[in-house]
Amino acid sequence: MPNERLRAALLEQGLTIATLAESIDVDPKTVERWITKDRTPYRRHRYAVASRLGVDETFLWPDALSNDQVTAASSSELVTIYPHRTSVPRDAWGRLFAAAEEEISILVYAGLFLSEDAGIQRTLTDKAKAGVRVRILLGDPDSPQVAERGTDEGVDEAMAAKIRNALVLYKNLRKQDGVEFRFHRTVLYNSIYRADDQLLVNTHVYGVTAPHAPVWHLRRIAGGDLVNTYLESFERVWEGATPIPGD
């Protein structure tokens, strides 16, 4: 069967078989066989194609790596674990977002500590002006999911109040071109802070407030599937979220 994922990725990028072949230094007939005959390239070529197209090689060739190889690559995506969000060095958040060249994505209920940080807000503004896509998902303060999380963490109405406070603090950023805000109504299992291929994932633990829950620092590598799991989760929440009234 033809490799329709590779064919679609080429079309989405506006590339031809010839231009892709030239960019990775192979014969165009070789690329054509990858598509029409679903031939699996050598590892170095899979990586080169995936990097050129901005997708993961396991998306283009799902059966190319064994389960053991995917597991080994995924474990290598874990940079470090912080026992609590408060254990993350203060400048780590700024360095994370400052490193972004294409995408910054934030999924939280309130994430008030970010909105209170003027330096991070300046970084997000500067990145948006430089063409980086900035997307921020906040919990809908009127949703039952936010109310339930407030009860679970023992802060009750303070959870919704934090979200409204964050909205006020983000007043100027919400007007910035290239920055998108949305409300979500999901049960939040993890808060996600993304800058391109790096993530800080704040896990949520029942009865524990987010600052006291663990944080995973992840970096995507070829063949791994840990980071992809969180990125796909973010996209699902984004698709079901709604624009914030007034934006």
Protein Blocks (a to p, Z undefined) as FASTA:
>chain_A
ZZfklmmmmmmnopafklmmmmnopafklmmmmmmnopacdfklmmmmmmmnopafklmm
mmlpcfklmmmmmmmmpmbdcfbfklpcfklmmmmmmmpckbccdddfkommmmmmmklm
mmmmmmmmnopacddddddfkbmklmmmmmmnonmmmmmmmmmmmmmmmmmmmmpghiac
dddddddfbdcddehjaccdddddehiafklpccddddddehiaklmmmmmmmmmmmmmp
ccdehZZ
